[in-house]
């Protein structure tokens, strides 16, 4: 038996005794507990900053958006580090440990009075509020950064590790479905139960529960280590993309090959490129012809055995085509940024609206302001079920095929636009009632209007997410080459992160340039903000339609569902 056979046998034995469904409770348990941790400190962060740190409402909203953007950015960083250098297990373990440090510190800020400024005396005027000291700000921000870094770094990397435990696409799909179930269930639980405890019992108990779930998450994850199939880092796909640009730039003065030379194999397709060329594989497309030079073989580029001698002067045909794929899909990806902006706006500003409205359900129960986002999660979950079981089968009977990803995303645009219009109308009604009762300028004045008026716009956001989020996942996984499919999840996370930062910039712009967003929103015109975002959404939808019209699917699969596999 040769050395190669021995290694193959060892690999098969390793696969046989690791991975599989025995790892499921450990990975899903870790994810569920970490989602409780992340949701528990993020969902009510605006209220915590306003109530306990005397930070004004607009600045608290800006901090909230920046923190959520960081969580998305850290998700991408964690995925890249896992794929390129350390592997998924190490990144998840380290990220969860970092989150633990952040939650310990955050819990201390809620339990030790000297770590917070003196409570604001709202009976008189807001001028009696004392601002946090530099030390208090430093401890608060370090706590939030550590918690965000840990929660973000582990989220999608956990999905990658979990999917790698299974050998069949069917089992990977089942795991990913449960991944999203655990994710949404964790956010629902944290946005209701933990937020309620924070508002009605104490912040110390609320953050303490988040700390406990973090500890449980790390313990569950480490206990299951002996069952995991540990992936090995394979290098960053970004390096190959960079090589295409560098090789193309270095060869910009080289002569373009004739059709005869091209047919004779002057474009590099791999070590056995002559055999592949005869088989008709690795053909460069006509789009973005200027990039084809990166795969052009010139003197000294290739060794006698067919391997690349100068990696930064020569790329494979497939690598060039992969780069072209990114360029083709980039315009559609940019439309997703302003698709996410309205969602981010509502997630942050809805808390400020809820704080000024009657949140009572019956005489004894009061809905926490940080819990309103749970309506979106519930709406999305119900909508996904109804769409999958009823709408898509009806669509298939009428049209003869399942809706394609671009059609699903388009419907998401429509529902997002409608939700912003409804938001503007509801806010106009709230402001009208506030003016009638002369509540402007009264700190923490409650407008006599039920917070249930906020539900329709949140339900519409959830319906929109049920269309466009799976549509984006389906589009990226369907269209991206196999070597770049790990980037699909990163692109979605990147969109959300950019949307949070863009929303932060817009809120700050409205606050500085207009009078629409003062610290007391009863004195402002939040409805004008919603109308402005609605107009931007309408323009973005037109841009999306133009991009979708000229986009040609590369892998059209009419009758298949969206692929939801995270590969490492």
Residue pairs with C-beta under 8 A, 6 or more apart in sequence:
1 9
14 229
15 167
15 229
18 165
18 227
18 228
18 229
18 230
19 164
19 165
19 166
19 167
19 227
19 228
19 229
20 165
20 166
21 171
22 227
23 162
23 165
23 224
23 227
23 228
23 229
24 162
24 165
24 175
24 178
25 220
25 224
26 220
26 221
26 223
26 224
26 227
26 228
27 158
27 161
27 162
27 165
27 221
27 224
28 162
28 178
28 179
28 182
29 216
29 217
29 220
29 221
30 92
30 96
30 158
30 217
30 218
30 220
30 221
30 224
31 155
31 158
31 159
31 162
31 179
31 182
31 183
31 186
31 217
32 182
32 185
32 186
32 217
33 186
33 213
33 214
33 216
33 217
33 220
34 96
34 99
34 151
34 154
34 155
34 158
34 186
34 213
34 214
34 217
35 155
35 182
35 183
35 185
35 186
35 187
35 190
36 186
36 189
36 190
36 194
36 209
36 210
36 213
37 99
37 103
37 147
37 151
37 190
37 210
37 211
37 213
37 214
37 217
38 71
38 99
38 147
38 151
38 155
38 186
38 190
39 186
39 187
39 189
39 190
39 191
39 194
40 190
40 194
40 195
40 198
40 206
40 207
40 209
40 210
40 213
41 103
41 106
41 144
41 147
41 207
41 210
42 64
42 67
42 68
42 71
43 187
43 190
43 191
43 194
43 195
43 370
43 371
43 373
44 194
44 195
44 198
44 199
44 206
44 368
44 369
44 370
45 60
45 63
45 64
45 67
45 144
45 370
46 57
46 60
46 61
46 63
46 64
46 348
46 351
46 352
46 369
46 370
47 198
47 199
47 351
47 355
47 368
47 369
47 370
48 110
48 198
48 203
49 55
49 59
49 60
49 63
49 64
50 56
50 57
50 60
50 355
52 110
52 116
52 119
52 203
53 116
53 117
53 132
53 136
53 140
54 117
54 119
54 120
54 129
54 130
54 131
54 132
55 63
55 132
56 519
57 352
57 355
57 519
57 520
57 521
58 507
58 511
58 517
58 518
58 519
61 348
61 349
61 351
61 352
61 507
62 504
62 507
62 508
64 348
64 351
65 344
65 348
65 500
65 501
65 503
65 504
65 507
66 500
66 501
66 504
67 144
67 148
68 344
68 347
68 496
68 497
68 500
69 496
69 497
69 498
69 499
69 500
69 501
69 504
70 145
70 148
70 149
70 152
70 497
71 148
71 151
71 152
71 155
71 497
72 152
72 493
72 494
72 496
72 497
72 500
73 152
73 494
73 497
74 148
74 149
74 151
74 152
74 153
75 152
75 153
75 155
75 156
75 157
75 490
75 493
75 497
76 490
76 493
76 494
76 497
77 152
77 153
78 91
78 95
78 152
78 153
78 154
78 155
78 156
78 157
79 156
79 157
79 160
79 486
79 489
79 490
80 236
80 238
80 490
81 91
81 153
82 88
82 90
82 91
82 92
82 157
82 160
82 231
82 233
82 568
83 160
83 233
83 234
83 235
83 236
83 237
83 486
83 568
84 233
84 234
84 235
84 236
85 233
86 233
87 230
87 231
87 232
87 233
88 157
88 158
88 160
88 161
88 164
88 230
88 231
88 568
89 161
89 225
89 228
89 230
89 231
91 153
91 154
91 157
92 153
92 154
92 157
92 158
92 161
92 221
93 218
93 221
93 222
94 153
95 149
95 150
95 151
95 152
95 153
95 154
95 157
96 150
96 154
96 214
96 217
96 218
96 221
97 150
97 218
98 146
98 149
98 150
98 153
99 146
99 147
99 149
99 150
99 151
99 154
99 214
100 150
100 211
100 214
100 215
100 218
101 146
101 150
102 142
102 143
102 144
102 145
102 146
102 147
102 148
102 149
102 150
103 143
103 147
103 207
103 210
103 211
103 214
104 211
105 139
105 142
105 143
105 146
106 143
106 144
106 147
106 207
106 210
106 211
107 204
107 207
107 208
107 210
107 211
108 115
108 139
108 143
109 115
109 116
109 136
109 139
109 140
109 143
110 116
110 202
110 203
110 204
110 206
110 207
111 204
111 208
115 136
115 139
115 140
116 132
116 136
117 129
117 130
117 131
117 132
117 133
117 136
118 130
120 126
120 128
120 129
120 130
121 128
121 129
122 443
122 444
125 443
126 443
126 519
132 140
155 183
156 489
156 490
156 493
156 566
158 179
159 176
159 179
159 489
159 566
160 231
160 486
160 566
160 567
160 568
161 228
161 231
161 568
162 175
162 179
162 566
163 172
163 175
163 176
163 565
163 566
163 567
163 568
164 229
164 231
164 567
164 568
165 175
165 228
165 229
166 172
166 175
169 565
172 565
173 563
173 564
173 565
176 564
176 565
176 566
177 564
180 564
184 377
184 380
184 381
187 373
187 374
187 377
188 374
188 377
188 378
190 210
191 370
191 371
191 373
191 374
191 377
192 371
192 374
194 206
194 209
194 210
195 206
195 368
195 370
195 371
196 368
196 371
197 205
197 206
197 209
198 205
198 206
198 207
198 368
198 370
199 368
199 369
199 370
200 366
200 368
231 568
234 568
237 483
237 484
237 486
237 487
240 315
240 319
240 322
240 483
241 319
241 322
241 323
241 326
243 294
243 311
243 312
243 315
243 319
244 291
244 294
244 315
244 319
244 320
244 323
245 294
245 323
246 312
246 313
247 293
247 294
247 295
247 312
247 313
247 314
247 315
248 290
248 291
248 293
248 294
250 312
250 313
251 293
251 294
251 296
251 298
251 313
252 293
254 293
254 296
254 298
256 293
257 266
257 267
257 296
263 277
265 273
265 274
265 277
265 297
266 296
266 297
267 273
267 277
267 282
267 284
267 292
267 295
267 296
267 297
267 317
268 295
268 296
268 297
268 301
268 302
268 308
268 314
268 315
268 316
268 317
269 276
269 277
269 281
269 282
269 295
269 316
269 317
269 318
270 276
270 282
270 306
270 316
270 318
271 305
271 306
271 307
272 306
273 282
273 306
276 282
282 316
282 317
282 318
283 317
284 292
284 295
284 317
284 320
284 321
285 321
285 324
287 324
287 328
288 324
288 327
291 320
291 323
291 324
292 320
294 314
294 315
294 319
294 320
294 323
295 314
295 315
295 316
295 317
295 319
295 320
296 314
297 314
298 313
298 314
300 309
300 310
301 308
301 309
301 310
301 313
301 314
302 308
302 309
302 314
303 309
308 314
318 481
318 483
321 481
322 481
322 483
322 484
325 479
325 480
325 481
325 484
325 554
326 484
328 551
329 475
329 476
329 479
329 480
329 551
331 547
331 551
332 406
332 475
332 544
332 547
332 548
332 551
333 491
333 495
335 540
335 543
335 544
335 547
336 409
336 468
336 472
336 492
336 495
337 495
337 498
337 499
337 502
338 499
338 536
338 537
338 540
339 409
339 412
339 413
339 416
339 468
339 495
339 537
339 540
339 544
340 495
340 496
340 498
340 499
341 499
341 502
341 503
341 506
341 533
341 536
341 537
342 416
342 417
342 419
342 420
342 461
342 533
342 534
342 537
343 376
343 416
343 461
343 464
343 465
343 499
344 496
344 499
344 500
344 502
344 503
345 420
345 503
345 506
345 507
345 529
345 530
345 533
346 419
346 420
346 423
346 457
346 458
346 461
347 373
347 376
348 503
348 507
349 507
349 526
349 529
350 372
350 373
350 454
350 458
351 369
351 370
351 372
352 521
352 526
353 427
353 430
353 451
353 454
353 521
353 526
354 367
354 369
354 372
354 451
354 454
355 369
355 444
356 430
356 434
356 444
356 445
356 446
356 447
356 521
356 522
357 430
357 446
357 447
357 449
357 450
357 451
357 453
357 454
358 446
358 447
358 448
358 449
358 450
358 451
359 366
359 367
359 368
359 369
359 451
360 366
360 367
361 367
367 451
372 451
372 454
372 458
373 458
375 454
375 455
375 458
375 459
375 462
376 458
376 459
376 461
376 462
376 465
377 462
378 462
379 458
379 459
379 460
379 461
379 462
379 463
379 465
379 466
380 462
380 463
380 465
380 466
380 469
381 462
382 462
383 462
383 463
383 465
383 466
383 467
384 466
384 470
387 466
387 467
392 402
392 403
395 402
395 403
396 402
396 559
401 558
401 559
402 558
402 559
402 560
402 561
404 553
404 556
404 558
405 471
405 472
405 474
405 475
405 478
405 562
406 471
406 475
406 548
406 551
407 471
408 467
408 468
408 470
408 471
408 474
409 467
409 468
409 471
409 472
409 475
409 544
409 548
410 541
410 544
410 545
410 548
411 464
411 467
411 468
411 471
412 464
412 465
412 467
412 468
412 469
412 471
413 464
413 468
413 537
413 540
413 541
413 544
414 464
414 541
415 460
415 461
415 463
415 464
415 467
416 460
416 461
416 464
416 468
416 537
417 534
417 537
417 538
417 541
418 460
419 457
419 458
419 460
419 461
419 464
420 457
420 530
420 533
420 534
420 537
421 530
421 534
422 456
422 457
422 460
423 457
423 530
424 527
424 528
424 530
424 531
424 534
425 527
426 453
426 454
426 456
426 457
427 526
427 527
427 530
428 527
429 449
429 453
430 447
430 449
430 453
431 522
431 525
431 526
431 527
433 447
433 448
433 449
434 440
434 445
434 447
434 522
437 447
437 448
439 445
439 447
439 522
440 520
440 522
440 523
441 520
441 522
441 523
442 522
443 520
445 522
447 522
469 492
470 562
470 564
471 562
472 492
472 495
473 488
473 489
473 492
473 562
473 563
473 564
474 561
474 562
474 563
476 485
476 487
476 488
476 491
476 492
477 485
477 488
477 562
477 563
477 564
477 565
478 553
478 555
478 557
478 562
478 563
479 553
479 554
479 555
480 487
480 488
485 565
485 567
486 566
486 567
486 568
489 566
506 533
507 517
510 516
510 517
510 529
511 517
511 518
514 525
514 528
515 524
515 525
516 524
516 525
516 526
516 528
516 529
517 524
517 526
517 529
518 524
